[in-house]
Every structure is written in C-alpha cells, then in structure tokens.
Amino acid sequence: MPHPFFSVVICTYNRAKYLEQTLRSVVSQDYPAEKFEIVVVDNNSPDQTEAVVFAFRDQYENLTVRYFKELRQGISYGRNRGVTEARGEFIVFLDDDETVDPVFLKNLEDFYTTYKEASLTAGPVVPVYETTPPDWLSPYTMRLVTGAYDKGKEIKIVGPKDYPGTGHATFRRDLFLKYGGFNTDLGRKGSSLLGAEDKDFFFRLIQNGVKCYYLPGATIYHHIPASKLTENFFDRLTYSIGVSERIRTLSESRKSYYKRLFSEVVKWGASIVLALYYTITFRYPKGKKLIRFRYNVTRGMICFYEK
C-alpha cells in the first residue's frame, strides 16, 4: 500500500464532543482520499472518544482512519505516538477542538509541491467563540488563551518570535527523525495546563536552521468554550506557563533558567507600560489582565510546586 502524502494526527483527551466536529471537517476535504490518512491518538480518555472514532471509521470506509490508545498520560506522549504511527510524508497536527476548511489539505499540497525545500508550515488560527468574549481580552492575552495567529495574507518565512504552536503546524516527517520528538517532561497531562513542549521542539528546529513558512491558505478554526474565558482558567493557564518555563529552562541549564528570569524582568517593564496605556485610554480591564498575566507567570517560574 503506497504511503499517503499527509497524515492528519489528532491527539485527544476527553473531548468527544469537539472531536466529532474536528473529524467531520477533515473527512469533508476536497482532496483525494488515497492521499491522506487520519491518525487519532486517544490519550486514555474516560469519555466516548473511542466510540466516536469507530463510528466515523465505519461511516467513511473509503478513508483511512486509524485509532490508537496511548496509556502514558500527556500530550507529548500522544504526539510522539502519532509521529511513530504516521505513514505520510508530511504530518499535519490538529487539536481536538479545531476545524479546517474543505480546501485545507489541497492548499497544503499546492504549497509543498511549489516550495520543495520547505519542511515546516503554519497557518492562521481564527478563534470561534461559543460565548461573548470578555472585555479583558487584548492582542497580548488573546494568543495565549485562544491561540489566535495571523501573519497576513502572503506566504512568508516567520522569525523565531513568530513560530507557531503545534496545533496549526505541518511538519515533514523526517524532522522528527533528525531532531527527536516532544519532551515528555513538558506539555499537558490530563487536566493540567502545563505547556512549553512546542517551544522546546521548535527551539531545536530553529537552532538547526529549519525555516517555518507562514501559509495563509491553511486556516485553522479554534473553538473556544465559555470555560476557557473565565478568571479561574486564565489564572491556571498563566501560572502553568510560568511553571512550564521553569521546567523547560532548568532542563537545559541553570544559566538558561536565570536568563529567562532576567527576560521576565524586562517583560514586567513592557507590561506596566502597556497596562498604563490601556488605563489612560479607558480600557482598564485589558491593562489589569496584563498585570495579572505577568504576575502569574512570574509566580510559576519562582515557586517550586505545581498548582
């Protein structure tokens, strides 16, 4: 059996409701069925995830839908399992609360056919809110809460500061063979909000000169429930960012950790300036949330326990 051009890898945990719409958007592709496969990695979900996947597999017998259960808890374990099981030349990661347009895979193939040297792409992320967004959301908090990502309407190479998250990126499979997989000490495990597995992996690619292309035609729609727009979720998420950065930098060296702490001081200065700007322009909730964001990240970086 010939290998497909794309392996769409969906790692999921306890989100059967959202997984169904993600799968539906992938199986609705205007793209030859023999040129892609869907690889679902169930990270030991207690809900109806397995039943949802099997129902889709039975309904779309012309498509290749493969299901694997990864018992080791954590998104990094799930993604590494997806890479191991994938048979495509390119791996498309989708999160289990994302959807794509019918031309998503076609646009990706058109790009990789034209830019034969490319190994990594990222597309825009458009938040789809299930409730009215709170007034404290700003461009500086939106990406960390919703994943929003937009670098314009033209194909371009993005710099290190604009590298994407894994959930809207496509990788040539051999990148993982060359530079290893995701760090299993990082990333979400069950209901925890730890992260930085993306940053850790992308740093390795950056250090080895791998260029990331921004592809505006590969749009991802990220569905945002009301539960992700609460004060409690924001505090847990931003604190976990700090904890993740502490784990990531200490895994490199003490020097990396102290360098990251110094950059946190610089970011405090920028956050205070922005908060003052929002305040004097009568957008106090946005400024207040920026300070809360910085406080939680700093606390996570210096506290040696997890929330």
NUZAMI-361366 format. One record per residue (C-alpha): residue in one letter; residue number from 1; x, y, z. Coordinates in steps of 0.1 Angstrom, whole numbers, plus 5000, padded with zeros to 4 digits. Layout:
N
{rec 'A' NUM {X Y Z}};
...
This chain:
307
{rec 'M' 1 {5000 5000 5000}};
{rec 'P' 2 {5016 5034 4989}};
{rec 'H' 3 {5022 5059 5017}};
{rec 'P' 4 {4998 5089 5018}};
{rec 'F' 5 {5011 5124 5013}};
{rec 'F' 6 {4996 5136 5046}};
{rec 'S' 7 {4990 5120 5080}};
{rec 'V' 8 {4965 5142 5099}};
{rec 'V' 9 {4974 5134 5135}};
{rec 'I' 10 {4947 5143 5161}};
{rec 'C' 11 {4957 5138 5198}};
{rec 'T' 12 {4928 5139 5221}};
{rec 'Y' 13 {4918 5136 5257}};
{rec 'N' 14 {4882 5136 5270}};
{rec 'R' 15 {4868 5158 5243}};
{rec 'A' 16 {4845 5135 5223}};
{rec 'K' 17 {4820 5164 5217}};
{rec 'Y' 18 {4846 5185 5200}};
{rec 'L' 19 {4865 5156 5184}};
{rec 'E' 20 {4834 5148 5163}};
{rec 'Q' 21 {4834 5182 5146}};
{rec 'T' 22 {4871 5180 5141}};
{rec 'L' 23 {4868 5147 5123}};
{rec 'R' 24 {4839 5159 5103}};
{rec 'S' 25 {4859 5188 5089}};
{rec 'V' 26 {4888 5165 5080}};
{rec 'V' 27 {4866 5139 5062}};
{rec 'S' 28 {4849 5167 5043}};
{rec 'Q' 29 {4882 5176 5025}};
{rec 'D' 30 {4880 5183 4988}};
{rec 'Y' 31 {4911 5161 4984}};
{rec 'P' 32 {4917 5126 4971}};
{rec 'A' 33 {4910 5100 4999}};
{rec 'E' 34 {4941 5079 4990}};
{rec 'K' 35 {4964 5108 4996}};
{rec 'F' 36 {4958 5113 5033}};
{rec 'E' 37 {4951 5093 5064}};
{rec 'I' 38 {4936 5103 5098}};
{rec 'V' 39 {4955 5091 5129}};
{rec 'V' 40 {4937 5096 5161}};
{rec 'V' 41 {4957 5091 5193}};
{rec 'D' 42 {4934 5087 5223}};
{rec 'N' 43 {4954 5097 5255}};
{rec 'N' 44 {4934 5073 5277}};
{rec 'S' 45 {4901 5093 5276}};
{rec 'P' 46 {4874 5083 5300}};
{rec 'D' 47 {4846 5096 5277}};
{rec 'Q' 48 {4831 5083 5244}};
{rec 'T' 49 {4862 5091 5223}};
{rec 'E' 50 {4867 5056 5211}};
{rec 'A' 51 {4831 5052 5201}};
{rec 'V' 52 {4831 5085 5182}};
{rec 'V' 53 {4862 5075 5162}};
{rec 'F' 54 {4849 5040 5154}};
{rec 'A' 55 {4816 5054 5142}};
{rec 'F' 56 {4834 5077 5118}};
{rec 'R' 57 {4856 5049 5106}};
{rec 'D' 58 {4826 5028 5098}};
{rec 'Q' 59 {4808 5057 5081}};
{rec 'Y' 60 {4837 5066 5059}};
{rec 'E' 61 {4850 5033 5046}};
{rec 'N' 62 {4867 5049 5017}};
{rec 'L' 63 {4890 5069 5040}};
{rec 'T' 64 {4919 5056 5062}};
{rec 'V' 65 {4910 5063 5098}};
{rec 'R' 66 {4934 5047 5123}};
{rec 'Y' 67 {4929 5048 5161}};
{rec 'F' 68 {4955 5043 5188}};
{rec 'K' 69 {4952 5045 5226}};
{rec 'E' 70 {4983 5059 5243}};
{rec 'L' 71 {4981 5050 5280}};
{rec 'R' 72 {5010 5072 5291}};
{rec 'Q' 73 {4993 5104 5301}};
{rec 'G' 74 {5004 5136 5284}};
{rec 'I' 75 {5001 5155 5251}};
{rec 'S' 76 {5038 5149 5244}};
{rec 'Y' 77 {5034 5111 5247}};
{rec 'G' 78 {5004 5114 5224}};
{rec 'R' 79 {5021 5134 5197}};
{rec 'N' 80 {5052 5112 5198}};
{rec 'R' 81 {5029 5082 5193}};
{rec 'G' 82 {5012 5099 5164}};
{rec 'V' 83 {5045 5105 5148}};
{rec 'T' 84 {5055 5069 5152}};
{rec 'E' 85 {5023 5056 5137}};
{rec 'A' 86 {5021 5081 5109}};
{rec 'R' 87 {5028 5068 5074}};
{rec 'G' 88 {5026 5101 5055}};
{rec 'E' 89 {5055 5122 5041}};
{rec 'F' 90 {5040 5152 5060}};
{rec 'I' 91 {5024 5152 5094}};
{rec 'V' 92 {4995 5177 5100}};
{rec 'F' 93 {4988 5182 5137}};
{rec 'L' 94 {4953 5192 5146}};
{rec 'D' 95 {4940 5197 5181}};
{rec 'D' 96 {4907 5180 5191}};
{rec 'D' 97 {4889 5214 5193}};
{rec 'E' 98 {4899 5227 5159}};
{rec 'T' 99 {4883 5225 5124}};
{rec 'V' 100 {4895 5232 5089}};
{rec 'D' 101 {4882 5243 5056}};
{rec 'P' 102 {4875 5217 5028}};
{rec 'V' 103 {4905 5231 5008}};
{rec 'F' 104 {4929 5228 5037}};
{rec 'L' 105 {4949 5198 5026}};
{rec 'K' 106 {4947 5208 4989}};
{rec 'N' 107 {4963 5242 4998}};
{rec 'L' 108 {4990 5225 5018}};
{rec 'E' 109 {4999 5201 4989}};
{rec 'D' 110 {5000 5230 4965}};
{rec 'F' 111 {5024 5248 4987}};
{rec 'Y' 112 {5047 5218 4993}};
{rec 'T' 113 {5047 5210 4956}};
{rec 'T' 114 {5058 5245 4948}};
{rec 'Y' 115 {5082 5250 4977}};
{rec 'K' 116 {5100 5217 4976}};
{rec 'E' 117 {5127 5228 5001}};
{rec 'A' 118 {5101 5235 5028}};
{rec 'S' 119 {5098 5213 5058}};
{rec 'L' 120 {5076 5233 5082}};
{rec 'T' 121 {5045 5254 5077}};
{rec 'A' 122 {5020 5272 5099}};
{rec 'G' 123 {4986 5286 5091}};
{rec 'P' 124 {4964 5313 5107}};
{rec 'V' 125 {4943 5304 5138}};
{rec 'V' 126 {4909 5320 5139}};
{rec 'P' 127 {4891 5318 5173}};
{rec 'V' 128 {4855 5307 5172}};
{rec 'Y' 129 {4838 5319 5204}};
{rec 'E' 130 {4809 5299 5219}};
{rec 'T' 131 {4800 5329 5240}};
{rec 'T' 132 {4807 5367 5240}};
{rec 'P' 133 {4844 5373 5246}};
{rec 'P' 134 {4853 5392 5278}};
{rec 'D' 135 {4863 5428 5277}};
{rec 'W' 136 {4897 5420 5292}};
{rec 'L' 137 {4909 5402 5261}};
{rec 'S' 138 {4937 5421 5242}};
{rec 'P' 139 {4962 5412 5215}};
{rec 'Y' 140 {4986 5403 5243}};
{rec 'T' 141 {4964 5378 5260}};
{rec 'M' 142 {4943 5366 5231}};
{rec 'R' 143 {4970 5343 5216}};
{rec 'L' 144 {4977 5325 5249}};
{rec 'V' 145 {4940 5320 5257}};
{rec 'T' 146 {4927 5313 5221}};
{rec 'G' 147 {4958 5305 5200}};
{rec 'A' 148 {4949 5334 5177}};
{rec 'Y' 149 {4976 5337 5150}};
{rec 'D' 150 {4976 5359 5119}};
{rec 'K' 151 {5007 5370 5100}};
{rec 'G' 152 {4990 5385 5070}};
{rec 'K' 153 {4978 5374 5035}};
{rec 'E' 154 {5011 5365 5019}};
{rec 'I' 155 {5033 5334 5021}};
{rec 'K' 156 {5064 5343 5042}};
{rec 'I' 157 {5091 5329 5064}};
{rec 'V' 158 {5085 5338 5100}};
{rec 'G' 159 {5111 5347 5126}};
{rec 'P' 160 {5118 5328 5158}};
{rec 'K' 161 {5095 5350 5178}};
{rec 'D' 162 {5066 5342 5155}};
{rec 'Y' 163 {5070 5304 5155}};
{rec 'P' 164 {5036 5286 5158}};
{rec 'G' 165 {5020 5262 5181}};
{rec 'T' 166 {5020 5225 5171}};
{rec 'G' 167 {4982 5225 5167}};
{rec 'H' 168 {4984 5246 5135}};
{rec 'A' 169 {5016 5233 5120}};
{rec 'T' 170 {5026 5208 5094}};
{rec 'F' 171 {5059 5190 5095}};
{rec 'R' 172 {5079 5170 5071}};
{rec 'R' 173 {5081 5136 5089}};
{rec 'D' 174 {5119 5134 5087}};
{rec 'L' 175 {5123 5164 5110}};
{rec 'F' 176 {5113 5141 5139}};
{rec 'L' 177 {5139 5115 5128}};
{rec 'K' 178 {5166 5142 5127}};
{rec 'Y' 179 {5158 5162 5158}};
{rec 'G' 180 {5138 5140 5181}};
{rec 'G' 181 {5103 5142 5194}};
{rec 'F' 182 {5084 5162 5220}};
{rec 'N' 183 {5098 5164 5256}};
{rec 'T' 184 {5076 5142 5277}};
{rec 'D' 185 {5085 5162 5308}};
{rec 'L' 186 {5066 5191 5293}};
{rec 'G' 187 {5031 5195 5279}};
{rec 'R' 188 {4996 5190 5293}};
{rec 'K' 189 {4988 5158 5312}};
{rec 'G' 190 {4952 5151 5318}};
{rec 'S' 191 {4935 5182 5331}};
{rec 'S' 192 {4968 5201 5339}};
{rec 'L' 193 {4977 5232 5318}};
{rec 'L' 194 {5014 5227 5316}};
{rec 'G' 195 {5029 5235 5282}};
{rec 'A' 196 {5062 5245 5265}};
{rec 'E' 197 {5066 5212 5247}};
{rec 'D' 198 {5060 5232 5215}};
{rec 'K' 199 {5086 5258 5223}};
{rec 'D' 200 {5112 5232 5233}};
{rec 'F' 201 {5107 5213 5200}};
{rec 'F' 202 {5107 5245 5178}};
{rec 'F' 203 {5138 5258 5195}};
{rec 'R' 204 {5156 5227 5183}};
{rec 'L' 205 {5144 5233 5148}};
{rec 'I' 206 {5155 5270 5150}};
{rec 'Q' 207 {5189 5260 5163}};
{rec 'N' 208 {5193 5237 5133}};
{rec 'G' 209 {5183 5264 5107}};
{rec 'V' 210 {5148 5249 5099}};
{rec 'K' 211 {5127 5277 5083}};
{rec 'C' 212 {5090 5280 5091}};
{rec 'Y' 213 {5067 5292 5063}};
{rec 'Y' 214 {5035 5310 5071}};
{rec 'L' 215 {5008 5298 5048}};
{rec 'P' 216 {4976 5319 5048}};
{rec 'G' 217 {4956 5293 5029}};
{rec 'A' 218 {4959 5267 5057}};
{rec 'T' 219 {4935 5283 5082}};
{rec 'I' 220 {4926 5266 5115}};
{rec 'Y' 221 {4894 5274 5134}};
{rec 'H' 222 {4899 5270 5172}};
{rec 'H' 223 {4866 5266 5190}};
{rec 'I' 224 {4866 5284 5224}};
{rec 'P' 225 {4841 5274 5250}};
{rec 'A' 226 {4830 5297 5278}};
{rec 'S' 227 {4851 5277 5303}};
{rec 'K' 228 {4882 5290 5287}};
{rec 'L' 229 {4872 5326 5292}};
{rec 'T' 230 {4868 5325 5329}};
{rec 'E' 231 {4890 5342 5356}};
{rec 'N' 232 {4899 5308 5371}};
{rec 'F' 233 {4911 5293 5337}};
{rec 'F' 234 {4931 5324 5330}};
{rec 'D' 235 {4949 5322 5363}};
{rec 'R' 236 {4956 5285 5360}};
{rec 'L' 237 {4968 5288 5324}};
{rec 'T' 238 {4992 5317 5330}};
{rec 'Y' 239 {5006 5302 5362}};
{rec 'S' 240 {5012 5270 5343}};
{rec 'I' 241 {5031 5289 5316}};
{rec 'G' 242 {5055 5300 5343}};
{rec 'V' 243 {5059 5265 5358}};
{rec 'S' 244 {5064 5251 5322}};
{rec 'E' 245 {5091 5277 5315}};
{rec 'R' 246 {5109 5268 5348}};
{rec 'I' 247 {5109 5231 5339}};
{rec 'R' 248 {5120 5238 5303}};
{rec 'T' 249 {5148 5261 5311}};
{rec 'L' 250 {5161 5241 5340}};
{rec 'S' 251 {5162 5210 5318}};
{rec 'E' 252 {5186 5230 5296}};
{rec 'S' 253 {5208 5245 5324}};
{rec 'R' 254 {5208 5269 5354}};
{rec 'K' 255 {5221 5295 5331}};
{rec 'S' 256 {5191 5292 5308}};
{rec 'Y' 257 {5168 5295 5338}};
{rec 'Y' 258 {5184 5327 5351}};
{rec 'K' 259 {5185 5342 5316}};
{rec 'R' 260 {5148 5335 5314}};
{rec 'L' 261 {5142 5351 5348}};
{rec 'F' 262 {5161 5382 5336}};
{rec 'S' 263 {5138 5384 5305}};
{rec 'E' 264 {5108 5382 5328}};
{rec 'V' 265 {5120 5414 5345}};
{rec 'V' 266 {5122 5431 5311}};
{rec 'K' 267 {5087 5418 5303}};
{rec 'W' 268 {5074 5433 5335}};
{rec 'G' 269 {5085 5467 5323}};
{rec 'A' 270 {5067 5463 5290}};
{rec 'S' 271 {5036 5450 5307}};
{rec 'I' 272 {5034 5480 5331}};
{rec 'V' 273 {5038 5505 5302}};
{rec 'L' 274 {5010 5487 5282}};
{rec 'A' 275 {4988 5485 5313}};
{rec 'L' 276 {4992 5523 5318}};
{rec 'Y' 277 {4983 5528 5281}};
{rec 'Y' 278 {4952 5507 5284}};
{rec 'T' 279 {4942 5525 5316}};
{rec 'I' 280 {4945 5561 5302}};
{rec 'T' 281 {4926 5550 5271}};
{rec 'F' 282 {4897 5538 5293}};
{rec 'R' 283 {4903 5501 5287}};
{rec 'Y' 284 {4913 5493 5323}};
{rec 'P' 285 {4902 5456 5322}};
{rec 'K' 286 {4927 5449 5295}};
{rec 'G' 287 {4955 5465 5314}};
{rec 'K' 288 {4946 5448 5347}};
{rec 'K' 289 {4947 5414 5330}};
{rec 'L' 290 {4981 5421 5315}};
{rec 'I' 291 {4995 5427 5350}};
{rec 'R' 292 {4977 5396 5363}};
{rec 'F' 293 {4992 5376 5334}};
{rec 'R' 294 {5027 5387 5343}};
{rec 'Y' 295 {5022 5381 5380}};
{rec 'N' 296 {5010 5345 5374}};
{rec 'V' 297 {5038 5337 5350}};
{rec 'T' 298 {5065 5351 5374}};
{rec 'R' 299 {5050 5332 5403}};
{rec 'G' 300 {5050 5300 5384}};
{rec 'M' 301 {5087 5305 5375}};
{rec 'I' 302 {5099 5310 5410}};
{rec 'C' 303 {5076 5287 5430}};
{rec 'F' 304 {5088 5251 5433}};
{rec 'Y' 305 {5054 5235 5434}};
{rec 'E' 306 {5026 5230 5409}};
{rec 'K' 307 {4991 5242 5413}};
